[in-house]
C-alpha cells in the first residue's frame, strides 16, 4: 500500500518537472499530470535498466529518477503529437 502511495507522489513530481521542462501550455489537471509522471517513470525506468541495473538492496537509483523525467518528457511530446 505504501509503495502505491509513493508511486503516486513520485509520479506527480516527475510529471510536474516534465511539464515545467517542455515548452508550451498543457492543459492537464492533477490526475493527468500524475498519470504522465507514472507512465513516464515506467518508460524511463525500463530504458534505465537497459543501461545499468541498480545495486541489490538500493532504495534510490539516481539514474532511474532522471530517466523517469526523460520518459515523461518523451510521453508529453508524444501526447502533443497525437493531439495535434
Number of C-alpha atoms within 10 A of each C-alpha: 6 7 8 9 10 11 16 17 15 18 25 21 17 30 30 18 17 24 21 13 12 14 9 8 8 12 7 11 8 10 11 13 23 22 17 27 32 25 18 26 27 18 19 25 22 16 16 21 13 9 8 11 13 14 9 6 6 7 8 10 15 10 17 21 17 16 23 29 29 22 27 31 24 18 20 21 13 11 12 11 9 8 7 5
